[in-house]
Amino acid sequence: MERSDAEPSDAAVIAASFADPAAFATIFDRHAATLLRFLVRRVGPDAADGLVGESFRIAFERRSSFDCSRANARPWLYGIATNVLAKHGRAEARRFAALARLPRPSADAPDDQVIDQVAAHELWPRVAATIAALPPGERDALLLYAWEDLGYEDIAAALGIPVGTVRSRLNRARRRLRQVREPEEAGGEQPSTHSEDRGRIGQ
Amino acid sequence: MSDDLDPLRRARPDRLQPDDPIDPAVLSDERERFMSTIDQTGTGPGTERRTPSIYPRLAYRDEVAALEYLTRVFGFREWRESRMEHSTGMLAWLEVGDGVVMIGRAGREHHDISSPADAGAITCMVNVYVDNVDAHYARAAAEGARIVMPLEDMFWGDRRYEALDLEGHRWHFGERLSHVRERLDES
């Protein structure tokens, strides 16, 4: 969302919400659509029902843990939503299984788009299976990076982990995805289901 | 941005299925619900959550069932954003008043803490002061807590009862008698 300089930063709005809780509505209005799209991508529209509200209620309760030196609250909100998602691992697994079976796109889209989409569709079932099998910490970092376009710094802030850990998680996830495209090179390494510590917000 | 993750970017669900936009009514409903919870919260500075200096960790064979039980039957509130889920078990923090208990899975690999259901013995009792022990008792009993000491006024100035949870941990819920009297005078 574009904002003029005259509008207060998220940090200023959150600071104001201590005296006036209703001011927090501005944070909802600025970021709820983004967060809802993120949640729907991860678990599908049915399971996402109510999660955006839950994420904002947690954000509101925990607003004193927001680092006000950061003007933009979006990475912090992504982190809270990611933790909310952690309870819905089964819904996410079902989501990826359903996505892998999506029908092919119809042919009335522009040509290059069709080609693009067909290519994506051919790879997608295997990509989906690989993502579903990733350790949660790797999946969180990977999807914040590739689907939400967050940078390393923002992912680190969101997940409450060092930037170096973001980098290593992304590297491990990419290595597993590379094997999807080059299956002949895929040796014995299977996607691990071992989960490492999840980032904890504000601990 | 263009790199080896492009296939994954193209496969983003809303790009695979672009005809399925988000219903704007979902957001306005969520906003309304969210704002109604804010209004109940009232004004004043946000209170930073602080883990107390001493807080027990209880172990359960099925810590997920325990989380459901303790929130439903005893009305504990989970610090949802703190929950940690591993392939080897879940950790959750439950708040009541200014106190916190942590729950996790029982077993040798989890700090060697046992569930009473496995140990065959209770080795500690967790004492909890609540705002209204009569209401708390009614709720716990209605939700199926195993009451082992009935609600009773005690000589040391508490009104209390004791209950076992789903795996046999023993809980003592009390309220100061002076607080009970204030509460009854007000009503």
HADDOCK unambig.tbl for C-alpha pairs under 7 A between the chains (distance, minus, plus):
assign (segid A and resid 18 and name CA) (segid B and resid 44 and name CA) 5.97 0.50 0.50
assign (segid A and resid 18 and name CA) (segid B and resid 45 and name CA) 4.78 0.50 0.50
assign (segid A and resid 18 and name CA) (segid B and resid 46 and name CA) 5.82 0.50 0.50
assign (segid A and resid 19 and name CA) (segid B and resid 43 and name CA) 5.96 0.50 0.50
assign (segid A and resid 19 and name CA) (segid B and resid 44 and name CA) 5.53 0.50 0.50
assign (segid A and resid 19 and name CA) (segid B and resid 45 and name CA) 6.32 0.50 0.50
assign (segid A and resid 20 and name CA) (segid B and resid 43 and name CA) 6.14 0.50 0.50
assign (segid A and resid 21 and name CA) (segid B and resid 38 and name CA) 6.47 0.50 0.50
assign (segid A and resid 21 and name CA) (segid B and resid 43 and name CA) 6.13 0.50 0.50
assign (segid A and resid 22 and name CA) (segid B and resid 38 and name CA) 6.69 0.50 0.50
assign (segid A and resid 41 and name CA) (segid B and resid 13 and name CA) 5.87 0.50 0.50
assign (segid A and resid 53 and name CA) (segid B and resid 30 and name CA) 5.47 0.50 0.50
assign (segid A and resid 53 and name CA) (segid B and resid 34 and name CA) 5.85 0.50 0.50
assign (segid A and resid 57 and name CA) (segid B and resid 34 and name CA) 6.58 0.50 0.50
assign (segid A and resid 64 and name CA) (segid B and resid 46 and name CA) 5.81 0.50 0.50
assign (segid A and resid 64 and name CA) (segid B and resid 47 and name CA) 6.93 0.50 0.50
assign (segid A and resid 64 and name CA) (segid B and resid 48 and name CA) 5.85 0.50 0.50
assign (segid A and resid 65 and name CA) (segid B and resid 48 and name CA) 6.83 0.50 0.50
assign (segid A and resid 80 and name CA) (segid B and resid 81 and name CA) 6.55 0.50 0.50
assign (segid A and resid 83 and name CA) (segid B and resid 81 and name CA) 5.86 0.50 0.50
assign (segid A and resid 84 and name CA) (segid B and resid 81 and name CA) 6.74 0.50 0.50
assign (segid A and resid 86 and name CA) (segid B and resid 85 and name CA) 6.99 0.50 0.50
assign (segid A and resid 117 and name CA) (segid B and resid 16 and name CA) 6.88 0.50 0.50
assign (segid A and resid 120 and name CA) (segid B and resid 7 and name CA) 5.82 0.50 0.50
assign (segid A and resid 120 and name CA) (segid B and resid 10 and name CA) 6.09 0.50 0.50
assign (segid A and resid 120 and name CA) (segid B and resid 11 and name CA) 5.62 0.50 0.50
assign (segid A and resid 124 and name CA) (segid B and resid 11 and name CA) 6.38 0.50 0.50
assign (segid A and resid 146 and name CA) (segid B and resid 5 and name CA) 6.82 0.50 0.50
assign (segid A and resid 146 and name CA) (segid B and resid 8 and name CA) 6.96 0.50 0.50
assign (segid A and resid 146 and name CA) (segid B and resid 9 and name CA) 5.66 0.50 0.50
assign (segid A and resid 147 and name CA) (segid B and resid 9 and name CA) 5.94 0.50 0.50
assign (segid A and resid 147 and name CA) (segid B and resid 12 and name CA) 6.35 0.50 0.50
assign (segid A and resid 194 and name CA) (segid B and resid 87 and name CA) 6.19 0.50 0.50
assign (segid A and resid 195 and name CA) (segid B and resid 86 and name CA) 5.58 0.50 0.50
assign (segid A and resid 195 and name CA) (segid B and resid 87 and name CA) 5.78 0.50 0.50
assign (segid A and resid 198 and name CA) (segid B and resid 84 and name CA) 6.37 0.50 0.50
assign (segid A and resid 200 and name CA) (segid B and resid 82 and name CA) 6.08 0.50 0.50
assign (segid A and resid 201 and name CA) (segid B and resid 81 and name CA) 6.66 0.50 0.50
assign (segid A and resid 201 and name CA) (segid B and resid 82 and name CA) 6.88 0.50 0.50
